Amino acid sequence: MKNFNKALIWLTASEIIFNVAGYVIHASLGRILGPEDYGRFGIIVTLTTMLIVLIGNGVPTAMSKYLAEIFESHPDRVRSIKKTAIKLQVFIILPTTLIFYCLSSFIAEGILKDPSLTPLFQLSAFIIPAFAAASFYFYFYTGLHYFRLQAVLKTLRALARIIFIIGLGYLYGVAGAVAGYIAAPLAVFLIASLYDLVKVSPSLPAKETSYHFPTKQLLNYAWPFTLFLLCYELILTVDLYFVKALLRDDLLTGLYNAAITAGRIPYFLFYALTIILLPAIAKSKTNTTDEETKSLITQSLRLMVIILIPMLTLLYAYGAEVLQFFYGHRYANALAAYQIFLVGSGFLTVFYVFAFALAGAGRLAIPLIATLFGVIMTSLLNFSLIPTYGIAGASTAVTLTSFVLMGYILIALVKEFAIKLPKRDFFISLLSSIIIFDMAFFLPKNVFLFIPLSAGFFALHLIFLWYAKVLTPKDLGPFSKMFKKA
């Protein structure tokens, strides 16, 4: 638990920096490009992201799981697992990139009815190998529990994204911004591979044993996990494509892209928790007792209750200010879609975090079945709601689907690990959030004031939880130690 908390602090800090950079990028591009071109940019990037998830994270995540299980007890096997993962990753990446490049015209003209998107899709095909290369090392260091190094790499990538994406977007428009998505991960890959060559590989046993990690074992875990990631990404983004295909309006597509980008703030901030949970639980299931696993999950649940509920409350209360802060007045009509999507984003964040917990414990079939159902449900809801309710209908489809998935995963957690949901903590945190929502409603709202006001309300929330004995010295221990060291 001690290492878990420290790792969570480092990765959460880097994740905050990374996502602040992401919102700087989106806010800048939203203003530079305008709603119409920003919508086109969103279509290109989100589709490529789904393919990145398909081929960029599945095999590396499986690698990190197996590395976490053996890196302390059998360090001589690290090289074999890494080599097997590289071969499998290259075998998947190259043909996928080529197929996507060749299908760009069909996707743009045949599906989205916009031929001008063809060269942009072709250019975006090269994001796939660049992102996959950077992701490989990110998960390699995850498996070895090099969490501080991950935090540094994540921060460097944030800076590279700002420089390349905004700079090239300003100079060359949508095509330049897409090119920036290629350059940024490539720069991080070069740094990560250099560190591996100089520092990590020399620290491993000099000679490999006769042990050979079987490709089939890695693939047996990677393919269902890849399918889970792809289905999850579809749930998160397929609504944008339904908006584009059914409404055929670049302005509405741009407004909706702004709404869902701003609405994903909770998911991005809690992403660090998923990075740690999978290898930590995989290790605890291998080397310790089930009590350690239950402790990790319980602590994660408490973090969600203490932080996620007030975060959603404040982002909802200051919805108009959030959109204006990031995108300006031209995106004001995205407010309703943003607020509806934000609620769904909270539900989906809970599902995603604990799907990784189940995956780390070898129960991947549970979240996989859920996401397969989720893709069908959200697609049917989008198809029926968007023609009548527009972009608000798209966000409603996501929110309804996410609520069902969250309920399913919480029931699965209780059943699989016999844990108790923190009901008292939940109701007290909810009560505190209602109070700060009412306070935010009556106080003046301003785009320049909502950030300090939100910080103040969140501090009041933590004080309330402290006196209600929901927040304990144990929760604050890792932070106090970190500040003492600083």
SULTA-V550953 format. One record per residue. N is the residue number from 0. RES is the residue in three letters. PSI is psi in degrees with one decimal (* if undefined). OMEGA is omega in radians with two decimals (* if undefined). BURIAL is b if it has 9 or more other C-alpha atoms within 8 Angstrom, else e. Layout:
{{N,RES,PSI,OMEGA,BURIAL} {N,RES,PSI,OMEGA,BURIAL}}
//
This chain:
{{0,MET,-39.0,-3.14,e} {1,LYS,-49.5,3.12,e} {2,ASN,-35.7,3.12,e} {3,PHE,-47.6,-3.11,b} {4,ASN,-42.7,3.12,b} {5,LYS,-45.2,3.14,b} {6,ALA,-39.5,-3.14,b} {7,LEU,-38.9,3.13,b} {8,ILE,-49.5,-3.11,b} {9,TRP,-48.2,-3.09,b} {10,LEU,-34.9,3.09,b} {11,THR,-41.4,3.11,b} {12,ALA,-46.1,3.13,b} {13,SER,-34.6,3.12,b} {14,GLU,-38.0,3.08,b} {15,ILE,-46.2,3.11,b} {16,ILE,-44.8,-3.11,b} {17,PHE,-43.0,-3.08,b} {18,ASN,-29.0,2.98,b} {19,VAL,-42.8,3.09,e} {20,ALA,-40.5,3.12,b} {21,GLY,-41.8,3.14,b} {22,TYR,-29.9,3.00,b} {23,VAL,-42.4,3.13,b} {24,ILE,-50.9,-3.09,b} {25,HIS,-40.1,3.11,b} {26,ALA,-42.0,-3.14,b} {27,SER,-46.3,-3.13,b} {28,LEU,-36.7,3.10,b} {29,GLY,-36.1,3.13,b} {30,ARG,-40.6,-3.11,b} {31,ILE,-45.2,-3.03,e} {32,LEU,-30.2,-3.02,b} {33,GLY,161.7,-3.05,b} {34,PRO,-41.2,-3.07,b} {35,GLU,-54.1,-3.13,b} {36,ASP,-29.6,3.08,b} {37,TYR,-36.0,3.05,b} {38,GLY,-41.1,3.10,b} {39,ARG,-43.3,3.09,b} {40,PHE,-43.4,3.14,b} {41,GLY,-40.3,3.11,b} {42,ILE,-46.4,-3.10,b} {43,ILE,-50.5,-3.02,b} {44,VAL,-40.9,-3.10,b} {45,THR,-36.9,3.11,b} {46,LEU,-44.3,3.12,e} {47,THR,-35.2,3.11,b} {48,THR,-39.3,3.11,b} {49,MET,-39.6,3.10,b} {50,LEU,-35.7,3.08,b} {51,ILE,-43.4,3.11,b} {52,VAL,-39.7,-3.11,b} {53,LEU,-45.4,-3.03,b} {54,ILE,-13.4,-3.05,b} {55,GLY,-25.4,-3.03,b} {56,ASN,-23.6,-3.06,b} {57,GLY,-58.2,-3.14,b} {58,VAL,-46.0,3.10,b} {59,PRO,-36.3,3.11,b} {60,THR,-41.8,3.08,b} {61,ALA,-41.5,3.09,b} {62,MET,-44.6,-3.11,b} {63,SER,-34.9,3.11,b} {64,LYS,-48.8,-3.10,b} {65,TYR,-33.1,3.07,b} {66,LEU,-41.0,3.14,b} {67,ALA,-30.0,-3.11,b} {68,GLU,-26.2,-2.98,b} {69,ILE,-9.3,-2.94,b} {70,PHE,-24.2,3.09,b} {71,GLU,-41.6,-3.07,e} {72,SER,-33.3,-3.11,e} {73,HIS,67.9,-3.12,e} {74,PRO,-20.5,3.13,b} {75,ASP,-12.5,-3.13,b} {76,ARG,-6.4,-3.09,b} {77,VAL,-46.4,-3.10,b} {78,ARG,-40.2,-3.11,b} {79,SER,-43.1,3.12,b} {80,ILE,-42.8,-3.14,b} {81,LYS,-44.8,-3.11,b} {82,LYS,-42.7,3.12,e} {83,THR,-41.8,-3.13,b} {84,ALA,-39.7,3.13,b} {85,ILE,-47.5,-3.13,e} {86,LYS,-45.2,-3.12,e} {87,LEU,-39.5,-3.14,b} {88,GLN,-45.9,3.13,b} {89,VAL,-40.3,3.14,e} {90,PHE,-32.7,-3.13,e} {91,ILE,-39.7,-3.01,b} {92,ILE,-50.9,-2.99,b} {93,LEU,-52.3,3.13,b} {94,PRO,-33.6,3.13,e} {95,THR,-43.0,3.11,b} {96,THR,-43.8,-3.13,b} {97,LEU,-43.6,-3.14,b} {98,ILE,-44.0,-3.13,e} {99,PHE,-41.5,3.13,b} {100,TYR,-44.5,-3.11,b} {101,CYS,-28.2,-3.12,e} {102,LEU,0.4,-3.07,e} {103,SER,-43.2,-3.12,b} {104,SER,-42.1,3.14,b} {105,PHE,-41.3,3.14,e} {106,ILE,-44.8,-3.08,b} {107,ALA,-48.6,-3.04,b} {108,GLU,-44.9,-3.03,b} {109,GLY,-37.1,-3.05,e} {110,ILE,-51.5,-3.06,e} {111,LEU,-6.0,3.07,b} {112,LYS,38.1,-3.13,e} {113,ASP,89.0,-3.08,e} {114,PRO,-25.1,-3.10,e} {115,SER,-13.4,3.13,e} {116,LEU,-13.6,-3.05,b} {117,THR,-54.3,-3.13,b} {118,PRO,-29.7,3.11,e} {119,LEU,-41.6,3.08,b} {120,PHE,-39.7,3.13,b} {121,GLN,-42.6,3.10,b} {122,LEU,-40.6,-3.09,b} {123,SER,-16.4,3.11,b} {124,ALA,-30.6,-3.10,b} {125,PHE,-8.0,2.99,b} {126,ILE,-31.7,-3.03,b} {127,ILE,-57.3,3.13,b} {128,PRO,-33.7,-3.14,b} {129,ALA,-47.3,3.14,b} {130,PHE,-41.0,-3.12,b} {131,ALA,-37.4,3.12,b} {132,ALA,-44.7,3.12,b} {133,ALA,-40.4,3.14,b} {134,SER,-35.6,-3.12,b} {135,PHE,-48.4,-3.12,b} {136,TYR,-32.2,3.10,b} {137,PHE,-45.8,-3.12,b} {138,TYR,-25.7,3.04,b} {139,PHE,-46.0,3.11,b} {140,TYR,-25.9,3.02,b} {141,THR,-47.8,-3.12,b} {142,GLY,-32.9,3.13,b} {143,LEU,1.4,3.13,b} {144,HIS,36.2,3.03,e} {145,TYR,65.3,-2.98,b} {146,PHE,-35.2,3.12,b} {147,ARG,-40.4,3.09,b} {148,LEU,-41.3,3.09,e} {149,GLN,-42.0,-3.14,b} {150,ALA,-40.9,3.12,b} {151,VAL,-45.6,-3.14,b} {152,LEU,-39.4,3.13,b} {153,LYS,-39.8,3.13,b} {154,THR,-43.1,3.10,b} {155,LEU,-38.3,3.12,b} {156,ARG,-36.8,3.10,b} {157,ALA,-45.6,3.14,b} {158,LEU,-40.7,3.13,b} {159,ALA,-38.7,3.12,b} {160,ARG,-44.1,3.13,b} {161,ILE,-47.2,-3.08,b} {162,ILE,-51.0,-3.03,e} {163,PHE,-47.2,-3.02,b} {164,ILE,-48.7,-3.14,b} {165,ILE,-43.8,-3.12,b} {166,GLY,-50.1,-3.13,b} {167,LEU,-31.9,3.09,b} {168,GLY,-39.1,3.11,b} {169,TYR,-39.3,-3.08,b} {170,LEU,-39.4,-2.96,e} {171,TYR,13.2,3.07,b} {172,GLY,-146.0,-3.07,b} {173,VAL,-43.9,-3.13,b} {174,ALA,-39.3,3.11,b} {175,GLY,-40.5,3.12,b} {176,ALA,-40.1,3.10,b} {177,VAL,-41.5,3.10,b} {178,ALA,-33.9,3.09,b} {179,GLY,-32.2,3.08,b} {180,TYR,-18.3,3.07,b} {181,ILE,-44.7,-3.03,b} {182,ALA,-39.1,-3.05,b} {183,ALA,-52.9,3.13,b} {184,PRO,-29.6,3.10,b} {185,LEU,-39.8,3.12,b} {186,ALA,-41.8,3.13,b} {187,VAL,-37.8,3.10,b} {188,PHE,-41.7,3.14,b} {189,LEU,-41.3,3.13,e} {190,ILE,-45.2,-3.10,e} {191,ALA,-41.0,-3.14,b} {192,SER,-34.3,3.09,b} {193,LEU,-41.2,3.11,e} {194,TYR,-38.4,3.10,b} {195,ASP,-44.9,-3.10,b} {196,LEU,-39.6,-3.05,b} {197,VAL,-36.4,-2.95,e} {198,LYS,-49.5,-2.96,e} {199,VAL,-54.6,-3.09,b} {200,SER,-42.4,3.09,e} {201,PRO,-22.4,-3.13,b} {202,SER,-13.0,3.12,e} {203,LEU,161.4,3.09,b} {204,PRO,133.3,-3.01,e} {205,ALA,-38.1,-3.09,e} {206,LYS,135.0,3.09,e} {207,GLU,146.5,3.05,b} {208,THR,180.0,3.10,e} {209,SER,-4.4,-3.12,e} {210,TYR,134.3,3.08,e} {211,HIS,118.1,-3.13,e} {212,PHE,123.7,-3.04,b} {213,PRO,133.4,3.10,e} {214,THR,-36.6,-3.10,b} {215,LYS,-38.3,-3.13,e} {216,GLN,-41.7,3.11,e} {217,LEU,-41.5,-3.11,b} {218,LEU,-37.1,-3.13,b} {219,ASN,-31.2,3.07,e} {220,TYR,-36.5,-3.01,b} {221,ALA,-40.3,-3.01,b} {222,TRP,-42.3,3.07,b} {223,PRO,-31.8,3.10,b} {224,PHE,-39.2,3.08,b} {225,THR,-42.2,3.11,b} {226,LEU,-40.2,3.08,b} {227,PHE,-47.1,-3.13,b} {228,LEU,-40.4,-3.14,b} {229,LEU,-45.0,3.14,b} {230,CYS,-39.4,3.11,b} {231,TYR,-43.5,3.14,b} {232,GLU,-34.4,3.08,b} {233,LEU,-43.0,3.11,b} {234,ILE,-37.9,-3.06,b} {235,LEU,-27.1,-2.98,e} {236,THR,-12.1,-3.04,b} {237,VAL,-24.5,3.12,b} {238,ASP,-34.5,3.12,b} {239,LEU,-37.3,3.14,b} {240,TYR,-34.2,3.04,b} {241,PHE,-39.8,3.09,b} {242,VAL,-46.7,-3.13,b} {243,LYS,-45.0,-3.04,b} {244,ALA,-37.8,-3.06,b} {245,LEU,-37.0,-3.11,e} {246,LEU,-27.3,3.12,b} {247,ARG,49.8,-3.10,e} {248,ASP,110.9,-3.11,e} {249,ASP,-32.6,3.13,b} {250,LEU,-48.2,3.12,b} {251,LEU,-35.8,3.10,b} {252,THR,-41.9,3.11,b} {253,GLY,-40.8,3.08,b} {254,LEU,-42.3,-3.12,b} {255,TYR,-35.1,3.08,b} {256,ASN,-39.3,3.08,b} {257,ALA,-42.4,-3.12,b} {258,ALA,-46.4,-3.08,b} {259,ILE,-29.4,3.09,b} {260,THR,-47.2,3.09,e} {261,ALA,-34.4,-3.10,b} {262,GLY,-12.5,-3.13,b} {263,ARG,6.3,-3.13,b} {264,ILE,-47.7,3.13,b} {265,PRO,-42.1,-3.13,b} {266,TYR,-44.5,-3.12,b} {267,PHE,-39.6,-3.10,b} {268,LEU,-30.9,-3.13,b} {269,PHE,0.0,3.14,b} {270,TYR,-33.5,3.13,b} {271,ALA,-33.2,-3.14,b} {272,LEU,-36.6,3.13,b} {273,THR,-34.8,-3.13,b} {274,ILE,-38.5,-3.09,b} {275,ILE,-39.6,-2.99,b} {276,LEU,-44.9,-3.04,b} {277,LEU,-55.3,3.13,b} {278,PRO,-32.4,-3.13,b} {279,ALA,-43.0,3.13,b} {280,ILE,-37.3,3.08,b} {281,ALA,-41.6,3.12,b} {282,LYS,-42.3,-3.11,b} {283,SER,-34.7,3.11,b} {284,LYS,-25.8,-3.09,b} {285,THR,-42.3,-2.95,e} {286,ASN,-16.2,-3.09,e} {287,THR,-159.9,-3.08,e} {288,THR,170.9,3.10,e} {289,ASP,-20.9,3.13,e} {290,GLU,-36.4,3.10,e} {291,GLU,-41.0,3.10,b} {292,THR,-46.1,3.11,b} {293,LYS,-38.2,3.14,b} {294,SER,-42.5,3.11,b} {295,LEU,-44.2,-3.11,b} {296,ILE,-41.7,3.13,b} {297,THR,-43.8,3.11,b} {298,GLN,-38.4,3.11,e} {299,SER,-40.9,3.09,b} {300,LEU,-42.7,-3.13,b} {301,ARG,-39.4,3.09,b} {302,LEU,-40.3,3.12,b} {303,MET,-43.4,-3.11,b} {304,VAL,-45.1,-3.05,b} {305,ILE,-37.5,-2.99,b} {306,ILE,-43.4,-2.99,e} {307,LEU,-42.8,-3.06,b} {308,ILE,-51.3,3.11,b} {309,PRO,-30.7,3.11,b} {310,MET,-47.0,3.10,b} {311,LEU,-41.2,-3.13,b} {312,THR,-47.9,-3.10,b} {313,LEU,-38.9,3.11,b} {314,LEU,-32.3,3.09,b} {315,TYR,-47.1,-3.10,b} {316,ALA,-37.3,-3.11,b} {317,TYR,34.4,-3.09,b} {318,GLY,-47.3,-3.12,b} {319,ALA,-39.2,3.14,e} {320,GLU,-37.2,3.11,b} {321,VAL,-49.1,-3.13,b} {322,LEU,-41.1,3.14,b} {323,GLN,-38.6,-3.14,b} {324,PHE,-45.1,-3.09,e} {325,PHE,-40.7,-2.92,b} {326,TYR,-17.4,-3.11,b} {327,GLY,-178.8,-3.03,b} {328,HIS,-24.3,-3.07,e} {329,ARG,-13.4,-3.10,e} {330,TYR,16.3,-3.08,b} {331,ALA,-31.5,-3.11,b} {332,ASN,-1.9,3.09,e} {333,ALA,0.8,-3.00,b} {334,LEU,-49.6,-3.09,b} {335,ALA,-45.1,3.13,e} {336,ALA,-39.2,3.12,b} {337,TYR,-47.6,-3.07,b} {338,GLN,-39.2,3.10,b} {339,ILE,-45.4,-3.12,b} {340,PHE,-36.1,-3.13,b} {341,LEU,-42.9,3.10,b} {342,VAL,-46.2,3.10,b} {343,GLY,-35.3,3.10,b} {344,SER,-37.9,3.08,b} {345,GLY,-45.9,3.11,b} {346,PHE,-43.6,-3.08,b} {347,LEU,-30.3,3.09,b} {348,THR,-44.4,3.10,b} {349,VAL,-45.7,3.13,b} {350,PHE,-45.9,-3.04,b} {351,TYR,-44.6,-3.12,b} {352,VAL,-46.8,-3.04,b} {353,PHE,-13.1,2.91,b} {354,ALA,-38.9,3.09,b} {355,PHE,-34.7,3.09,b} {356,ALA,-44.3,3.12,b} {357,LEU,-36.7,3.11,b} {358,ALA,-41.3,3.12,b} {359,GLY,-29.3,3.13,b} {360,ALA,6.6,3.10,b} {361,GLY,18.3,-3.14,e} {362,ARG,45.5,-3.03,b} {363,LEU,-26.8,-3.11,b} {364,ALA,-30.8,-3.10,e} {365,ILE,-56.7,3.10,b} {366,PRO,-27.7,3.13,b} {367,LEU,-47.8,3.11,b} {368,ILE,-39.9,-3.13,e} {369,ALA,-44.4,-3.11,b} {370,THR,-34.3,3.06,b} {371,LEU,-44.6,3.07,b} {372,PHE,-39.8,-3.11,e} {373,GLY,-39.2,3.13,b} {374,VAL,-44.2,3.13,b} {375,ILE,-45.6,-3.09,e} {376,MET,-48.5,-3.09,b} {377,THR,-31.9,3.11,b} {378,SER,-45.6,3.13,b} {379,LEU,-41.7,3.14,e} {380,LEU,-41.5,3.10,b} {381,ASN,-44.6,-3.10,b} {382,PHE,-33.2,-3.10,b} {383,SER,-29.6,-3.03,e} {384,LEU,-34.4,-3.06,b} {385,ILE,-44.9,-3.13,b} {386,PRO,-29.8,-3.10,b} {387,THR,-43.8,-3.00,e} {388,TYR,3.4,3.08,b} {389,GLY,-141.3,-3.06,b} {390,ILE,-24.1,3.04,b} {391,ALA,-33.3,3.08,b} {392,GLY,-36.6,3.12,b} {393,ALA,-44.8,3.14,b} {394,SER,-30.8,3.07,b} {395,THR,-39.3,3.12,b} {396,ALA,-43.8,3.13,b} {397,VAL,-43.0,-3.07,b} {398,THR,-44.3,3.12,b} {399,LEU,-44.3,3.12,b} {400,THR,-42.8,-3.10,b} {401,SER,-37.4,3.12,b} {402,PHE,-43.0,3.11,b} {403,VAL,-43.7,-3.13,e} {404,LEU,-39.3,3.11,b} {405,MET,-46.1,3.11,b} {406,GLY,-40.8,-3.14,e} {407,TYR,-44.9,-3.06,b} {408,ILE,-33.8,3.12,b} {409,LEU,-39.5,3.07,b} {410,ILE,-40.9,3.12,e} {411,ALA,-39.1,3.11,b} {412,LEU,-45.8,3.14,b} {413,VAL,-40.9,-3.10,b} {414,LYS,-44.0,-3.04,e} {415,GLU,-36.4,-3.02,e} {416,PHE,0.3,3.12,e} {417,ALA,38.2,3.13,e} {418,ILE,161.5,3.09,b} {419,LYS,128.1,3.11,e} {420,LEU,138.3,-3.10,e} {421,PRO,74.2,-3.03,e} {422,LYS,-44.2,-3.13,e} {423,ARG,-45.7,3.12,e} {424,ASP,-38.8,-3.13,b} {425,PHE,-49.0,-3.07,b} {426,PHE,-35.8,3.10,e} {427,ILE,-41.9,3.10,b} {428,SER,-38.4,3.11,b} {429,LEU,-43.1,3.10,b} {430,LEU,-45.3,3.11,e} {431,SER,-40.2,-3.13,b} {432,SER,-36.5,3.09,b} {433,ILE,-40.0,3.13,b} {434,ILE,-47.4,-3.12,e} {435,ILE,-27.8,3.06,b} {436,PHE,-44.4,3.11,b} {437,ASP,-40.0,3.12,e} {438,MET,-42.3,3.13,e} {439,ALA,-33.1,-3.11,b} {440,PHE,-37.8,-3.06,e} {441,PHE,-22.3,3.13,e} {442,LEU,154.9,3.13,e} {443,PRO,143.3,3.14,e} {444,LYS,136.7,-3.10,b} {445,ASN,142.5,-3.09,e} {446,VAL,-24.9,-3.14,b} {447,PHE,-13.5,-3.09,e} {448,LEU,-18.7,-2.97,e} {449,PHE,-28.6,3.13,b} {450,ILE,-53.2,3.08,e} {451,PRO,-35.2,3.09,e} {452,LEU,-42.0,3.11,e} {453,SER,-41.9,3.10,b} {454,ALA,-41.0,3.11,e} {455,GLY,-43.5,3.11,e} {456,PHE,-37.8,3.13,b} {457,PHE,-37.9,3.08,b} {458,ALA,-41.4,3.08,e} {459,LEU,-38.6,3.10,e} {460,HIS,-45.8,-3.14,b} {461,LEU,-37.7,3.10,b} {462,ILE,-42.8,3.11,e} {463,PHE,-45.1,3.13,b} {464,LEU,-33.4,3.12,b} {465,TRP,-47.7,-3.12,b} {466,TYR,-22.9,3.06,e} {467,ALA,0.9,3.12,e} {468,LYS,30.0,2.97,e} {469,VAL,-44.6,3.05,b} {470,LEU,127.1,-3.03,b} {471,THR,164.4,3.06,e} {472,PRO,-29.4,3.13,e} {473,LYS,-36.3,3.12,e} {474,ASP,-33.7,-3.07,e} {475,LEU,-9.9,-3.07,e} {476,GLY,-50.9,-3.13,e} {477,PRO,-35.5,-3.14,b} {478,PHE,-42.7,-3.14,e} {479,SER,-38.9,3.11,e} {480,LYS,-37.7,-3.13,e} {481,MET,-40.5,3.13,e} {482,PHE,-33.9,3.11,e} {483,LYS,-42.1,3.12,e} {484,LYS,-38.6,3.14,e} {485,ALA,*,*,e}}
//
